[in-house]
Each structure stands twice: as C-alpha cells, then as structure tokens.
Amino acid sequence: MTAYLPDYEKSGDVYAQLSEHTADALRNAKRVEQYHLQNSGNKPFGIAVNPFTDIYQLVESLL
C-alpha cells in the first residue's frame, strides 16, 4: 500500500488523500455494473460476477 500512499499507516486516516478520487471511483463502479448488466443478466448477480460491488450506492447516498 505504501507504493500508492507513501505516508500510509494501517491505523491512519487516508480519506483526505483518497477523497479527490471519489468521483472517479463512483464512475468506475457504475461502468462495471453496466458491463455486468449487459453481459450477465439481472441483479443480484451472484458470486460468478467478479469484480462487482454496489457499495457505490451507499457512498452516493452519504455524499
């Protein structure tokens, strides 16, 4: 992890360093979801669809 975040500490707060990438992360998560919807069928996808998470919906609701 220190290759990506040089000041990383396991117990530290890295949100300040990562927050500027939130919009990119949300956009990427939606793109992956659309890919799986087009190629794998309907939600819930199940364990065969990897990688996938819809946690972006929670993040959007908290913003």
MARMI-59644 format. One line per 5 residues: their letters; for each residue x, y, z of N, C-alpha, C. Coordinates in steps of 0.02 Angstrom, whole numbers. Layout:
REM MARMI-59644
A = X,Y,Z,X,Y,Z,X,Y,Z | ...
***
This chain:
REM MARMI-59644
MTAYL = 41,-59,0,0,0,0,43,63,0 | 102,59,28,145,119,31,170,140,-38 | 167,95,-87,186,115,-155,136,166,-183 | 74,161,-162,21,206,-185,11,265,-139 | 17,252,-75,9,304,-24,71,304,20
PDYEK = 121,343,3,185,341,39,180,351,114 | 132,389,138,125,402,210,75,355,243 | 58,300,210,6,255,235,25,223,302 | -22,225,348,-17,189,411,-83,152,420 | -79,90,441,-139,49,447,-192,81,490
SGDVY = -173,114,543,-222,145,588,-235,218,571 | -205,242,517,-213,312,498,-275,325,457 | -292,388,451,-349,410,412,-325,430,343 | -343,392,291,-320,406,224,-373,441,181 | -430,456,211,-484,486,173,-463,551,139
AQLSE = -426,592,172,-404,655,142,-364,643,79 | -324,591,79,-283,575,20,-324,544,-36 | -377,509,-19,-416,473,-69,-479,510,-93 | -502,558,-54,-566,590,-68,-569,623,-137 | -513,647,-162,-513,679,-227,-528,629,-283
HTADA = -524,565,-268,-537,513,-318,-607,482,-313 | -649,510,-270,-715,482,-259,-757,482,-322 | -758,536,-359,-797,540,-421,-775,487,-471 | -709,477,-478,-683,426,-523,-705,356,-501 | -701,344,-436,-720,278,-410,-794,264,-421
LRNAK = -836,314,-411,-908,305,-423,-921,291,-497 | -889,329,-539,-897,320,-612,-874,250,-633 | -818,227,-607,-793,160,-624,-840,105,-599 | -866,113,-539,-912,63,-511,-975,58,-553 | -1001,114,-575,-1061,114,-617,-1046,82,-685
RVEQY = -988,95,-712,-968,65,-776,-963,-11,-770 | -935,-36,-716,-930,-108,-706,-999,-138,-698 | -1043,-104,-661,-1111,-128,-652,-1146,-133,-720 | -1140,-82,-762,-1171,-83,-827,-1144,-140,-871 | -1080,-151,-867,-1049,-206,-904,-1081,-273,-884
HLQNS = -1087,-284,-819,-1116,-347,-795,-1190,-352,-812 | -1226,-297,-810,-1296,-298,-829,-1304,-318,-902 | -1260,-293,-944,-1264,-308,-1015,-1241,-379,-1032 | -1196,-407,-991,-1166,-471,-1008,-1186,-529,-962 | -1215,-514,-905,-1228,-568,-857,-1301,-573,-837
GNKPF = -1342,-527,-857,-1412,-531,-839,-1431,-482,-785 | -1481,-501,-746,-1510,-457,-696,-1477,-464,-628 | -1486,-412,-588,-1462,-414,-519,-1509,-456,-477 | -1491,-487,-424,-1423,-491,-399,-1381,-538,-442 | -1319,-520,-452,-1276,-556,-498,-1252,-623,-469
GIAVN = -1239,-625,-405,-1212,-686,-376,-1137,-687,-377 | -1109,-741,-352,-1037,-746,-343,-998,-752,-408 | -1031,-774,-461,-996,-783,-525,-976,-717,-557 | -1007,-663,-537,-991,-597,-566,-940,-563,-521 | -879,-562,-546,-825,-534,-506,-778,-497,-553
PFTDI = -756,-438,-542,-769,-399,-482,-834,-361,-488 | -867,-353,-432,-927,-311,-429,-943,-294,-358 | -965,-233,-348,-994,-212,-285,-1041,-154,-300 | -1095,-151,-264,-1139,-93,-273,-1136,-47,-212 | -1081,-50,-177,-1071,-6,-120,-1070,67,-141
YQLVE = -1058,79,-205,-1059,148,-229,-1125,182,-215 | -1179,144,-212,-1245,172,-197,-1246,201,-126 | -1215,166,-80,-1210,191,-11,-1168,254,-10 | -1111,253,-43,-1067,312,-44,-1104,372,-73 | -1140,362,-128,-1177,418,-157,-1230,445,-109
SLL = -1262,401,-73,-1314,424,-26,-1285,462,33 | -1222,448,49,-1189,482,105,-1160,550,85 | -1148,559,21,-1118,622,-2,-1167,679,-4
***
